[in-house]
Amino acid sequence: MTKLSELGPQHAVTVHIPPDARNDSDFYRCETCGQIVDLKDMRQVMWHQLQGDHEPLELDS
Ligand SMILES: [Zn+2]
């Protein structure tokens, strides 16, 4: 499992909000791995959205 910190520092950028994400929530469930993704953390968003097939991230922060 890949550690969140191995993906580098967090960047403040605009992220794509999946259509199934609730408007009042910063979290959504990844359809690929089933993990809850924090939309405020670009590292998590990139991990789950830029890879077609992946494992859940190990959250260490
Ligand atoms: Zn995922």
N, CA, C, O and the ligand as a Tripos MOL2 file, in Angstrom:
@<TRIPOS>MOLECULE
protein
  245   243    62     0     0
PROTEIN
NO_CHARGES

@<TRIPOS>ATOM
      1 N           0.8460   -1.1910    0.0000 N.3       1 MET1
      2 CA          0.0000    0.0000    0.0000 C.3       1 MET1
      3 C           0.8890    1.2520    0.0000 C.2       1 MET1
      4 O           1.8990    1.2970    0.7030 O.2       1 MET1
      5 N           0.5220    2.2370   -0.7660 N.am      2 THR2
      6 CA          1.3120    3.4720   -0.8730 C.3       2 THR2
      7 C           0.9470    4.4320    0.2450 C.2       2 THR2
      8 O          -0.2290    4.6630    0.5290 O.2       2 THR2
      9 N           1.9740    4.9860    0.8740 N.am      3 LYS3
     10 CA          1.7120    5.9550    1.9300 C.3       3 LYS3
     11 C           1.3990    7.3180    1.3330 C.2       3 LYS3
     12 O           1.9570    7.7120    0.3100 O.2       3 LYS3
     13 N           0.5090    8.0160    1.9850 N.am      4 LEU4
     14 CA          0.1010    9.3360    1.5140 C.3       4 LEU4
     15 C           1.3050   10.2650    1.4140 C.2       4 LEU4
     16 O           1.4010   11.0450    0.4660 O.2       4 LEU4
     17 N           2.2090   10.1970    2.3580 N.am      5 SER5
     18 CA          3.3530   11.1010    2.3790 C.3       5 SER5
     19 C           4.3170   10.8430    1.2350 C.2       5 SER5
     20 O           5.0960   11.7270    0.8770 O.2       5 SER5
     21 N           4.2830    9.6570    0.6560 N.am      6 GLU6
     22 CA          5.1720    9.3260   -0.4470 C.3       6 GLU6
     23 C           4.7710   10.0460   -1.7220 C.2       6 GLU6
     24 O           5.5470   10.0840   -2.6770 O.2       6 GLU6
     25 N           3.6030   10.6040   -1.7540 N.am      7 LEU7
     26 CA          3.1240   11.2990   -2.9390 C.3       7 LEU7
     27 C           3.5600   12.7520   -2.9640 C.2       7 LEU7
     28 O           3.2680   13.4580   -3.9290 O.2       7 LEU7
     29 N           4.2500   13.2200   -1.9310 N.am      8 GLY8
     30 CA          4.7520   14.5730   -1.9180 C.3       8 GLY8
     31 C           3.8470   15.5130   -1.1470 C.2       8 GLY8
     32 O           2.8200   15.1040   -0.6060 O.2       8 GLY8
     33 N           4.2440   16.7860   -1.1030 N.am      9 PRO9
     34 CA          3.4800   17.7700   -0.3300 C.3       9 PRO9
     35 C           2.1200   18.0490   -0.9350 C.2       9 PRO9
     36 O           1.8940   17.8540   -2.1290 O.2       9 PRO9
     37 N           1.2310   18.5060   -0.0900 N.am     10 GLN10
     38 CA         -0.1130   18.8210   -0.5520 C.3      10 GLN10
     39 C          -0.1220   20.1650   -1.2610 C.2      10 GLN10
     40 O           0.5100   21.1160   -0.8010 O.2      10 GLN10
     41 N          -0.8410   20.2490   -2.3890 N.am     11 HIS11
     42 CA         -0.9340   21.4850   -3.1400 C.3      11 HIS11
     43 C          -2.3620   22.0130   -3.0800 C.2      11 HIS11
     44 O          -3.3250   21.2460   -3.1000 O.2      11 HIS11
     45 N          -2.4810   23.3210   -3.0080 N.am     12 ALA12
     46 CA         -3.7930   23.9470   -2.9900 C.3      12 ALA12
     47 C          -4.2080   24.2410   -4.4240 C.2      12 ALA12
     48 O          -3.7610   25.2320   -5.0010 O.2      12 ALA12
     49 N          -5.0360   23.4170   -4.9970 N.am     13 VAL13
     50 CA         -5.4970   23.6050   -6.3700 C.3      13 VAL13
     51 C          -6.9850   23.3060   -6.4260 C.2      13 VAL13
     52 O          -7.5510   22.7260   -5.4990 O.2      13 VAL13
     53 N          -7.6010   23.7020   -7.5050 N.am     14 THR14
     54 CA         -9.0080   23.3880   -7.7080 C.3      14 THR14
     55 C          -9.1370   21.9280   -8.1260 C.2      14 THR14
     56 O          -8.4100   21.4600   -9.0020 O.2      14 THR14
     57 N         -10.0460   21.2260   -7.5070 N.am     15 VAL15
     58 CA        -10.1950   19.8040   -7.7990 C.3      15 VAL15
     59 C         -11.5250   19.5440   -8.4840 C.2      15 VAL15
     60 O         -12.4730   20.3220   -8.3750 O.2      15 VAL15
     61 N         -11.5610   18.4400   -9.1810 N.am     16 HIS16
     62 CA        -12.7940   17.9880   -9.8100 C.3      16 HIS16
     63 C         -13.6780   17.3400   -8.7540 C.2      16 HIS16
     64 O         -13.2360   16.4460   -8.0330 O.2      16 HIS16
     65 N         -14.9050   17.7830   -8.6650 N.am     17 ILE17
     66 CA        -15.8250   17.2030   -7.6960 C.3      17 ILE17
     67 C         -16.6620   16.1380   -8.4100 C.2      17 ILE17
     68 O         -17.4280   16.4560   -9.3200 O.2      17 ILE17
     69 N         -16.5190   14.9020   -8.0060 N.am     18 PRO18
     70 CA        -17.3050   13.8420   -8.6370 C.3      18 PRO18
     71 C         -18.7960   14.1060   -8.4950 C.2      18 PRO18
     72 O         -19.2320   14.6660   -7.4890 O.2      18 PRO18
     73 N         -19.5770   13.7120   -9.4790 N.am     19 PRO19
     74 CA        -21.0200   14.0000   -9.4600 C.3      19 PRO19
     75 C         -21.7510   13.3460   -8.2930 C.2      19 PRO19
     76 O         -22.8250   13.7970   -7.8950 O.2      19 PRO19
     77 N         -21.1610   12.2750   -7.7430 N.am     20 ASP20
     78 CA        -21.8430   11.6040   -6.6420 C.3      20 ASP20
     79 C         -21.4500   12.1640   -5.2800 C.2      20 ASP20
     80 O         -21.9180   11.6910   -4.2450 O.2      20 ASP20
     81 N         -20.5790   13.1850   -5.2920 N.am     21 ALA21
     82 CA        -20.1840   13.7930   -4.0270 C.3      21 ALA21
     83 C         -21.2980   14.7110   -3.5310 C.2      21 ALA21
     84 O         -21.9510   15.3990   -4.3160 O.2      21 ALA21
     85 N         -21.4970   14.7080   -2.2450 N.am     22 ARG22
     86 CA        -22.5210   15.5790   -1.6770 C.3      22 ARG22
     87 C         -22.0300   17.0140   -1.6780 C.2      22 ARG22
     88 O         -20.8510   17.2710   -1.4320 O.2      22 ARG22
     89 N         -22.9250   17.9500   -1.9530 N.am     23 ASN23
     90 CA        -22.5470   19.3530   -2.0130 C.3      23 ASN23
     91 C         -22.0590   19.8800   -0.6670 C.2      23 ASN23
     92 O         -21.2610   20.8160   -0.6160 O.2      23 ASN23
     93 N         -22.5300   19.2920    0.4010 N.am     24 ASP24
     94 CA        -22.1670   19.7890    1.7120 C.3      24 ASP24
     95 C         -21.0770   18.9600    2.3610 C.2      24 ASP24
     96 O         -20.8690   19.0350    3.5720 O.2      24 ASP24
     97 N         -20.3740   18.1600    1.5500 N.am     25 SER25
     98 CA        -19.3490   17.3010    2.1190 C.3      25 SER25
     99 C         -18.0400   17.4450    1.3610 C.2      25 SER25
    100 O         -18.0440   17.6490    0.1480 O.2      25 SER25
    101 N         -16.9330   17.3410    2.0580 N.am     26 ASP26
    102 CA        -15.6180   17.3770    1.4300 C.3      26 ASP26
    103 C         -15.1230   15.9690    1.1290 C.2      26 ASP26
    104 O         -13.9700   15.7920    0.7360 O.2      26 ASP26
    105 N         -15.9700   14.9760    1.3070 N.am     27 PHE27
    106 CA        -15.5550   13.6000    1.1210 C.3      27 PHE27
    107 C         -16.4800   12.8910    0.1280 C.2      27 PHE27
    108 O         -17.6630   13.2110    0.0160 O.2      27 PHE27
    109 N         -15.9100   11.9230   -0.5870 N.am     28 TYR28
    110 CA        -16.7260   11.0550   -1.4230 C.3      28 TYR28
    111 C         -16.0740    9.6870   -1.4650 C.2      28 TYR28
    112 O         -14.9030    9.5410   -1.1140 O.2      28 TYR28
    113 N         -16.8250    8.6880   -1.8920 N.am     29 ARG29
    114 CA        -16.2790    7.3380   -1.9460 C.3      29 ARG29
    115 C         -15.7580    7.0450   -3.3500 C.2      29 ARG29
    116 O         -16.4770    7.2080   -4.3360 O.2      29 ARG29
    117 N         -14.5030    6.6120   -3.4290 N.am     30 CYS30
    118 CA        -13.8920    6.2720   -4.7070 C.3      30 CYS30
    119 C         -14.5650    5.0330   -5.2890 C.2      30 CYS30
    120 O         -14.7020    4.0160   -4.6090 O.2      30 CYS30
    121 N         -14.9820    5.1250   -6.5480 N.am     31 GLU31
    122 CA        -15.6730    3.9930   -7.1670 C.3      31 GLU31
    123 C         -14.7220    2.8480   -7.4810 C.2      31 GLU31
    124 O         -15.1520    1.7040   -7.6250 O.2      31 GLU31
    125 N         -13.4280    3.1520   -7.5880 N.am     32 THR32
    126 CA        -12.4540    2.1270   -7.9460 C.3      32 THR32
    127 C         -12.0470    1.2770   -6.7510 C.2      32 THR32
    128 O         -12.0770    0.0480   -6.8130 O.2      32 THR32
    129 N         -11.6630    1.9460   -5.6540 N.am     33 CYS33
    130 CA        -11.1330    1.1960   -4.5170 C.3      33 CYS33
    131 C         -12.0470    1.2500   -3.3020 C.2      33 CYS33
    132 O         -11.8230    0.5310   -2.3280 O.2      33 CYS33
    133 N         -13.0760    2.0930   -3.3460 N.am     34 GLY34
    134 CA        -14.0320    2.1300   -2.2550 C.3      34 GLY34
    135 C         -13.6090    2.9710   -1.0700 C.2      34 GLY34
    136 O         -14.3450    3.0680   -0.0880 O.2      34 GLY34
    137 N         -12.4270    3.5850   -1.1440 N.am     35 GLN35
    138 CA        -11.9470    4.3810   -0.0300 C.3      35 GLN35
    139 C         -12.6140    5.7540   -0.0290 C.2      35 GLN35
    140 O         -12.9570    6.2890   -1.0830 O.2      35 GLN35
    141 N         -12.7940    6.3210    1.1700 N.am     36 ILE36
    142 CA        -13.3200    7.6690    1.2890 C.3      36 ILE36
    143 C         -12.2030    8.6520    0.9490 C.2      36 ILE36
    144 O         -11.1130    8.5830    1.5180 O.2      36 ILE36
    145 N         -12.4770    9.5670    0.0180 N.am     37 VAL37
    146 CA        -11.4770   10.5170   -0.4600 C.3      37 VAL37
    147 C         -11.7810   11.9030    0.0920 C.2      37 VAL37
    148 O         -12.9160   12.3750    0.0230 O.2      37 VAL37
    149 N         -10.7540   12.5480    0.6400 N.am     38 ASP38
    150 CA        -10.8860   13.9050    1.1570 C.3      38 ASP38
    151 C         -10.5820   14.8840    0.0310 C.2      38 ASP38
    152 O          -9.4410   14.9820   -0.4190 O.2      38 ASP38
    153 N         -11.5950   15.6020   -0.4210 N.am     39 LEU39
    154 CA        -11.4280   16.5180   -1.5490 C.3      39 LEU39
    155 C         -10.5380   17.7120   -1.2100 C.2      39 LEU39
    156 O         -10.1050   18.4290   -2.1120 O.2      39 LEU39
    157 N         -10.2600   17.9350    0.0590 N.am     40 LYS40
    158 CA         -9.3860   19.0410    0.4460 C.3      40 LYS40
    159 C          -7.9150   18.6560    0.3030 C.2      40 LYS40
    160 O          -7.0370   19.5160    0.3550 O.2      40 LYS40
    161 N          -7.6480   17.3590    0.1230 N.am     41 ASP41
    162 CA         -6.2710   16.8720    0.0180 C.3      41 ASP41
    163 C          -6.0100   16.4640   -1.4290 C.2      41 ASP41
    164 O          -6.4600   15.4060   -1.8670 O.2      41 ASP41
    165 N          -5.2860   17.3000   -2.1700 N.am     42 MET42
    166 CA         -5.0600   17.0510   -3.5950 C.3      42 MET42
    167 C          -4.2980   15.7600   -3.8370 C.2      42 MET42
    168 O          -4.4690   15.1330   -4.8820 O.2      42 MET42
    169 N          -3.4640   15.3520   -2.8940 N.am     43 ARG43
    170 CA         -2.7230   14.1020   -3.0680 C.3      43 ARG43
    171 C          -3.6910   12.9330   -3.1560 C.2      43 ARG43
    172 O          -3.5370   12.0430   -3.9930 O.2      43 ARG43
    173 N          -4.6940   12.9450   -2.2810 N.am     44 GLN44
    174 CA         -5.6830   11.8770   -2.3050 C.3      44 GLN44
    175 C          -6.5020   11.9320   -3.5880 C.2      44 GLN44
    176 O          -6.7680   10.9040   -4.2110 O.2      44 GLN44
    177 N          -6.8990   13.1380   -3.9760 N.am     45 VAL45
    178 CA         -7.7110   13.2960   -5.1830 C.3      45 VAL45
    179 C          -6.9490   12.8020   -6.4050 C.2      45 VAL45
    180 O          -7.5080   12.0890   -7.2380 O.2      45 VAL45
    181 N          -5.6730   13.1770   -6.5180 N.am     46 MET46
    182 CA         -4.8680   12.7590   -7.6660 C.3      46 MET46
    183 C          -4.6840   11.2460   -7.6750 C.2      46 MET46
    184 O          -4.7740   10.6080   -8.7240 O.2      46 MET46
    185 N          -4.4290   10.6830   -6.5150 N.am     47 TRP47
    186 CA         -4.2290    9.2380   -6.4320 C.3      47 TRP47
    187 C          -5.4590    8.4880   -6.9460 C.2      47 TRP47
    188 O          -5.3430    7.5210   -7.6990 O.2      47 TRP47
    189 N          -6.6250    8.9470   -6.5290 N.am     48 HIS48
    190 CA         -7.8440    8.2150   -6.8590 C.3      48 HIS48
    191 C          -8.3990    8.5660   -8.2400 C.2      48 HIS48
    192 O          -9.0640    7.7400   -8.8650 O.2      48 HIS48
    193 N          -8.1340    9.7730   -8.7160 N.am     49 GLN49
    194 CA         -8.7540   10.1970   -9.9700 C.3      49 GLN49
    195 C          -7.8420   10.0570  -11.1820 C.2      49 GLN49
    196 O          -8.3350    9.9580  -12.3060 O.2      49 GLN49
    197 N          -6.5230   10.0480  -10.9850 N.am     50 LEU50
    198 CA         -5.6110   10.0240  -12.1260 C.3      50 LEU50
    199 C          -5.1400    8.6260  -12.4730 C.2      50 LEU50
    200 O          -4.4180    8.4410  -13.4530 O.2      50 LEU50
    201 N          -5.5360    7.6480  -11.6900 N.am     51 GLN51
    202 CA         -5.1430    6.2810  -11.9610 C.3      51 GLN51
    203 C          -6.3860    5.4390  -12.2370 C.2      51 GLN51
    204 O          -7.3600    5.4730  -11.4860 O.2      51 GLN51
    205 N          -6.3290    4.6830  -13.3310 N.am     52 GLY52
    206 CA         -7.4760    3.8750  -13.6680 C.3      52 GLY52
    207 C          -7.7020    2.7450  -12.6820 C.2      52 GLY52
    208 O          -8.8390    2.4320  -12.3310 O.2      52 GLY52
    209 N          -6.6180    2.1370  -12.2390 N.am     53 ASP53
    210 CA         -6.7140    1.0320  -11.2930 C.3      53 ASP53
    211 C          -5.7110    1.2700  -10.1810 C.2      53 ASP53
    212 O          -4.5360    1.5200  -10.4480 O.2      53 ASP53
    213 N          -6.1600    1.1930   -8.9350 N.am     54 HIS54
    214 CA         -5.2730    1.4920   -7.8210 C.3      54 HIS54
    215 C          -5.8030    0.8440   -6.5470 C.2      54 HIS54
    216 O          -6.9390    0.3750   -6.4780 O.2      54 HIS54
    217 N          -4.9240    0.8380   -5.5370 N.am     55 GLU55
    218 CA         -5.2940    0.3400   -4.2200 C.3      55 GLU55
    219 C          -5.6330    1.5240   -3.3230 C.2      55 GLU55
    220 O          -5.2580    2.6570   -3.6220 O.2      55 GLU55
    221 N          -6.3420    1.2670   -2.2230 N.am     56 PRO56
    222 CA         -6.6040    2.3550   -1.2690 C.3      56 PRO56
    223 C          -5.2940    2.9010   -0.7120 C.2      56 PRO56
    224 O          -4.3260    2.1600   -0.5440 O.2      56 PRO56
    225 N          -5.2720    4.1930   -0.4280 N.am     57 LEU57
    226 CA         -4.1010    4.8180    0.1670 C.3      57 LEU57
    227 C          -4.0210    4.5070    1.6540 C.2      57 LEU57
    228 O          -5.0340    4.3800    2.3410 O.2      57 LEU57
    229 N          -2.7780    4.3870    2.1320 N.am     58 GLU58
    230 CA         -2.5750    4.2730    3.5760 C.3      58 GLU58
    231 C          -2.4350    5.6840    4.1260 C.2      58 GLU58
    232 O          -1.4440    6.3620    3.8530 O.2      58 GLU58
    233 N          -3.4110    6.1290    4.8940 N.am     59 LEU59
    234 CA         -3.4210    7.5010    5.4030 C.3      59 LEU59
    235 C          -2.5670    7.5800    6.6630 C.2      59 LEU59
    236 O          -2.8790    6.9650    7.6830 O.2      59 LEU59
    237 N          -1.4860    8.3470    6.5730 N.am     60 ASP60
    238 CA         -0.5610    8.4470    7.7100 C.3      60 ASP60
    239 C          -0.4000    9.8710    8.2020 C.2      60 ASP60
    240 O           0.5530   10.1680    8.9220 O.2      60 ASP60
    241 N          -1.3070   10.7550    7.8300 N.am     61 SER61
    242 CA         -1.1760   12.1390    8.2790 C.3      61 SER61
    243 C          -2.4980   12.6470    8.8220 C.2      61 SER61
    244 O          -2.5890   13.7980    9.2500 O.2      61 SER61
    245 ZN         -9.5700    4.9700   -5.0800 Zn       62 ZN62
@<TRIPOS>BOND
     1     1     2 1
     2     2     3 1
     3     3     4 2
     4     3     5 am
     5     5     6 1
     6     6     7 1
     7     7     8 2
     8     7     9 am
     9     9    10 1
    10    10    11 1
    11    11    12 2
    12    11    13 am
    13    13    14 1
    14    14    15 1
    15    15    16 2
    16    15    17 am
    17    17    18 1
    18    18    19 1
    19    19    20 2
    20    19    21 am
    21    21    22 1
    22    22    23 1
    23    23    24 2
    24    23    25 am
    25    25    26 1
    26    26    27 1
    27    27    28 2
    28    27    29 am
    29    29    30 1
    30    30    31 1
    31    31    32 2
    32    31    33 am
    33    33    34 1
    34    34    35 1
    35    35    36 2
    36    35    37 am
    37    37    38 1
    38    38    39 1
    39    39    40 2
    40    39    41 am
    41    41    42 1
    42    42    43 1
    43    43    44 2
    44    43    45 am
    45    45    46 1
    46    46    47 1
    47    47    48 2
    48    47    49 am
    49    49    50 1
    50    50    51 1
    51    51    52 2
    52    51    53 am
    53    53    54 1
    54    54    55 1
    55    55    56 2
    56    55    57 am
    57    57    58 1
    58    58    59 1
    59    59    60 2
    60    59    61 am
    61    61    62 1
    62    62    63 1
    63    63    64 2
    64    63    65 am
    65    65    66 1
    66    66    67 1
    67    67    68 2
    68    67    69 am
    69    69    70 1
    70    70    71 1
    71    71    72 2
    72    71    73 am
    73    73    74 1
    74    74    75 1
    75    75    76 2
    76    75    77 am
    77    77    78 1
    78    78    79 1
    79    79    80 2
    80    79    81 am
    81    81    82 1
    82    82    83 1
    83    83    84 2
    84    83    85 am
    85    85    86 1
    86    86    87 1
    87    87    88 2
    88    87    89 am
    89    89    90 1
    90    90    91 1
    91    91    92 2
    92    91    93 am
    93    93    94 1
    94    94    95 1
    95    95    96 2
    96    95    97 am
    97    97    98 1
    98    98    99 1
    99    99   100 2
   100    99   101 am
   101   101   102 1
   102   102   103 1
   103   103   104 2
   104   103   105 am
   105   105   106 1
   106   106   107 1
   107   107   108 2
   108   107   109 am
   109   109   110 1
   110   110   111 1
   111   111   112 2
   112   111   113 am
   113   113   114 1
   114   114   115 1
   115   115   116 2
   116   115   117 am
   117   117   118 1
   118   118   119 1
   119   119   120 2
   120   119   121 am
   121   121   122 1
   122   122   123 1
   123   123   124 2
   124   123   125 am
   125   125   126 1
   126   126   127 1
   127   127   128 2
   128   127   129 am
   129   129   130 1
   130   130   131 1
   131   131   132 2
   132   131   133 am
   133   133   134 1
   134   134   135 1
   135   135   136 2
   136   135   137 am
   137   137   138 1
   138   138   139 1
   139   139   140 2
   140   139   141 am
   141   141   142 1
   142   142   143 1
   143   143   144 2
   144   143   145 am
   145   145   146 1
   146   146   147 1
   147   147   148 2
   148   147   149 am
   149   149   150 1
   150   150   151 1
   151   151   152 2
   152   151   153 am
   153   153   154 1
   154   154   155 1
   155   155   156 2
   156   155   157 am
   157   157   158 1
   158   158   159 1
   159   159   160 2
   160   159   161 am
   161   161   162 1
   162   162   163 1
   163   163   164 2
   164   163   165 am
   165   165   166 1
   166   166   167 1
   167   167   168 2
   168   167   169 am
   169   169   170 1
   170   170   171 1
   171   171   172 2
   172   171   173 am
   173   173   174 1
   174   174   175 1
   175   175   176 2
   176   175   177 am
   177   177   178 1
   178   178   179 1
   179   179   180 2
   180   179   181 am
   181   181   182 1
   182   182   183 1
   183   183   184 2
   184   183   185 am
   185   185   186 1
   186   186   187 1
   187   187   188 2
   188   187   189 am
   189   189   190 1
   190   190   191 1
   191   191   192 2
   192   191   193 am
   193   193   194 1
   194   194   195 1
   195   195   196 2
   196   195   197 am
   197   197   198 1
   198   198   199 1
   199   199   200 2
   200   199   201 am
   201   201   202 1
   202   202   203 1
   203   203   204 2
   204   203   205 am
   205   205   206 1
   206   206   207 1
   207   207   208 2
   208   207   209 am
   209   209   210 1
   210   210   211 1
   211   211   212 2
   212   211   213 am
   213   213   214 1
   214   214   215 1
   215   215   216 2
   216   215   217 am
   217   217   218 1
   218   218   219 1
   219   219   220 2
   220   219   221 am
   221   221   222 1
   222   222   223 1
   223   223   224 2
   224   223   225 am
   225   225   226 1
   226   226   227 1
   227   227   228 2
   228   227   229 am
   229   229   230 1
   230   230   231 1
   231   231   232 2
   232   231   233 am
   233   233   234 1
   234   234   235 1
   235   235   236 2
   236   235   237 am
   237   237   238 1
   238   238   239 1
   239   239   240 2
   240   239   241 am
   241   241   242 1
   242   242   243 1
   243   243   244 2
@<TRIPOS>SUBSTRUCTURE
     1 MET1         2 RESIDUE 1 A MET
     2 THR2         6 RESIDUE 1 A THR
     3 LYS3        10 RESIDUE 1 A LYS
     4 LEU4        14 RESIDUE 1 A LEU
     5 SER5        18 RESIDUE 1 A SER
     6 GLU6        22 RESIDUE 1 A GLU
     7 LEU7        26 RESIDUE 1 A LEU
     8 GLY8        30 RESIDUE 1 A GLY
     9 PRO9        34 RESIDUE 1 A PRO
    10 GLN10       38 RESIDUE 1 A GLN
    11 HIS11       42 RESIDUE 1 A HIS
    12 ALA12       46 RESIDUE 1 A ALA
    13 VAL13       50 RESIDUE 1 A VAL
    14 THR14       54 RESIDUE 1 A THR
    15 VAL15       58 RESIDUE 1 A VAL
    16 HIS16       62 RESIDUE 1 A HIS
    17 ILE17       66 RESIDUE 1 A ILE
    18 PRO18       70 RESIDUE 1 A PRO
    19 PRO19       74 RESIDUE 1 A PRO
    20 ASP20       78 RESIDUE 1 A ASP
    21 ALA21       82 RESIDUE 1 A ALA
    22 ARG22       86 RESIDUE 1 A ARG
    23 ASN23       90 RESIDUE 1 A ASN
    24 ASP24       94 RESIDUE 1 A ASP
    25 SER25       98 RESIDUE 1 A SER
    26 ASP26      102 RESIDUE 1 A ASP
    27 PHE27      106 RESIDUE 1 A PHE
    28 TYR28      110 RESIDUE 1 A TYR
    29 ARG29      114 RESIDUE 1 A ARG
    30 CYS30      118 RESIDUE 1 A CYS
    31 GLU31      122 RESIDUE 1 A GLU
    32 THR32      126 RESIDUE 1 A THR
    33 CYS33      130 RESIDUE 1 A CYS
    34 GLY34      134 RESIDUE 1 A GLY
    35 GLN35      138 RESIDUE 1 A GLN
    36 ILE36      142 RESIDUE 1 A ILE
    37 VAL37      146 RESIDUE 1 A VAL
    38 ASP38      150 RESIDUE 1 A ASP
    39 LEU39      154 RESIDUE 1 A LEU
    40 LYS40      158 RESIDUE 1 A LYS
    41 ASP41      162 RESIDUE 1 A ASP
    42 MET42      166 RESIDUE 1 A MET
    43 ARG43      170 RESIDUE 1 A ARG
    44 GLN44      174 RESIDUE 1 A GLN
    45 VAL45      178 RESIDUE 1 A VAL
    46 MET46      182 RESIDUE 1 A MET
    47 TRP47      186 RESIDUE 1 A TRP
    48 HIS48      190 RESIDUE 1 A HIS
    49 GLN49      194 RESIDUE 1 A GLN
    50 LEU50      198 RESIDUE 1 A LEU
    51 GLN51      202 RESIDUE 1 A GLN
    52 GLY52      206 RESIDUE 1 A GLY
    53 ASP53      210 RESIDUE 1 A ASP
    54 HIS54      214 RESIDUE 1 A HIS
    55 GLU55      218 RESIDUE 1 A GLU
    56 PRO56      222 RESIDUE 1 A PRO
    57 LEU57      226 RESIDUE 1 A LEU
    58 GLU58      230 RESIDUE 1 A GLU
    59 LEU59      234 RESIDUE 1 A LEU
    60 ASP60      238 RESIDUE 1 A ASP
    61 SER61      242 RESIDUE 1 A SER
    62 ZN62       245 GROUP 0 **** ****
